[in-house]
Amino acid sequence: MKLQTFTMLFILLVLIAFTAYLDSPFSFVNNEYSYMTNEQAVSQPVDGEPPLEVPVLEQRIDNVERMDGYIVETYQEYEVFYDAEGKVIKRNPTSKTETVKYWEKNE
């Protein structure tokens, strides 16, 4: 009985050690993918140019209201497209709006 328990624990320990070895960067499985700290990582340059029309998200004030001693401002988000010179090509509103409510101080 004790020999069987010892054998099972020994086999379990060997399996855990072997699994840890396979998971380590030094195993034969990860041999091609691991790098040491003193080695440079190899990277490939990206071919191609980024797209010209990438929208920039901007928020613009859409509405200002005074309600019960508060000022309520509504902001609309827009996708803004610029050309190479920095001029606005087009401005598309998105569905996102934000509302800011703050107390109007009476002096």
C-alpha positions as CSV (number, residue, x, y, z in Angstrom):
1,M,0.0,0.0,0.0
2,K,2.7,2.5,0.9
3,L,4.7,1.5,-2.2
4,Q,1.7,2.1,-4.5
5,T,1.1,5.6,-2.9
6,F,4.8,6.5,-3.2
7,T,4.8,5.3,-6.9
8,M,1.7,7.4,-7.7
9,L,3.2,10.5,-6.1
10,F,6.5,10.0,-7.9
11,I,4.7,9.7,-11.2
12,L,2.7,12.8,-10.5
13,L,5.8,14.7,-9.6
14,V,7.5,13.6,-12.8
15,L,4.5,14.7,-14.9
16,I,4.4,18.1,-13.2
17,A,8.2,18.6,-13.7
18,F,7.9,17.5,-17.4
19,T,4.9,19.9,-18.0
20,A,6.9,22.7,-16.4
21,Y,9.8,22.0,-18.6
22,L,7.7,22.0,-21.8
23,D,6.2,25.3,-20.7
24,S,9.6,26.9,-20.1
25,P,11.4,28.9,-22.9
26,F,14.3,26.4,-22.7
27,S,12.3,23.4,-23.9
28,F,12.7,21.8,-27.3
29,V,9.1,22.9,-28.2
30,N,9.8,26.6,-27.6
31,N,13.3,26.5,-29.0
32,E,12.6,28.7,-32.0
33,Y,10.4,31.2,-30.2
34,S,12.3,32.2,-27.1
35,Y,14.9,35.0,-26.9
36,M,17.4,35.7,-24.3
37,T,17.7,39.2,-22.8
38,N,21.1,39.8,-24.4
39,E,19.7,38.9,-27.9
40,Q,18.0,41.4,-30.2
41,A,14.4,40.6,-31.1
42,V,14.0,40.3,-34.9
43,S,11.2,42.4,-36.4
44,Q,10.0,42.7,-39.9
45,P,9.4,46.1,-41.5
46,V,5.8,46.9,-42.4
47,D,5.2,47.2,-46.2
48,G,2.6,49.7,-47.4
49,E,1.4,53.1,-46.4
50,P,-1.2,53.9,-43.8
51,P,-4.6,54.9,-45.2
52,L,-5.0,58.5,-46.0
53,E,-8.5,58.9,-44.7
54,V,-8.3,58.1,-41.0
55,P,-11.0,59.9,-39.0
56,V,-10.2,62.0,-35.9
57,L,-12.9,62.0,-33.2
58,E,-13.8,65.4,-32.0
59,Q,-16.5,66.7,-29.7
60,R,-18.4,69.9,-30.4
61,I,-20.9,71.7,-28.3
62,D,-24.4,71.1,-29.7
63,N,-26.7,72.8,-27.3
64,V,-26.7,75.0,-24.1
65,E,-29.7,75.3,-21.9
66,R,-30.4,76.9,-18.5
67,M,-32.7,74.8,-16.4
68,D,-33.6,75.3,-12.7
69,G,-30.4,77.1,-11.8
70,Y,-28.2,74.7,-13.8
71,I,-26.5,75.0,-17.1
72,V,-26.8,71.9,-19.3
73,E,-24.4,71.5,-22.2
74,T,-24.8,68.8,-24.8
75,Y,-21.8,67.7,-26.8
76,Q,-21.9,65.7,-30.1
77,E,-19.1,63.5,-31.3
78,Y,-17.9,63.9,-34.9
79,E,-15.6,61.9,-37.2
80,V,-13.5,64.5,-38.9
81,F,-11.5,63.7,-42.0
82,Y,-8.5,65.9,-42.9
83,D,-6.5,66.1,-46.1
84,A,-2.6,66.2,-46.4
85,E,-2.6,70.0,-45.8
86,G,-4.7,69.7,-42.6
87,K,-8.0,71.0,-44.1
88,V,-11.3,69.4,-43.2
89,I,-12.6,67.2,-46.0
90,K,-15.8,66.0,-44.2
91,R,-17.3,65.9,-40.8
92,N,-19.8,63.1,-39.9
93,P,-21.7,63.1,-36.7
94,T,-21.7,59.8,-34.7
95,S,-24.4,58.5,-32.4
96,K,-22.5,59.4,-29.3
97,T,-23.6,62.5,-27.3
98,E,-22.6,63.6,-23.8
99,T,-24.4,65.9,-21.5
100,V,-22.7,68.0,-18.8
101,K,-24.8,69.6,-16.1
102,Y,-23.3,72.1,-13.7
103,W,-24.7,74.6,-11.2
104,E,-25.0,78.3,-12.4
105,K,-23.5,80.5,-9.7
106,N,-25.5,83.6,-9.0
107,E,-23.4,86.6,-7.9
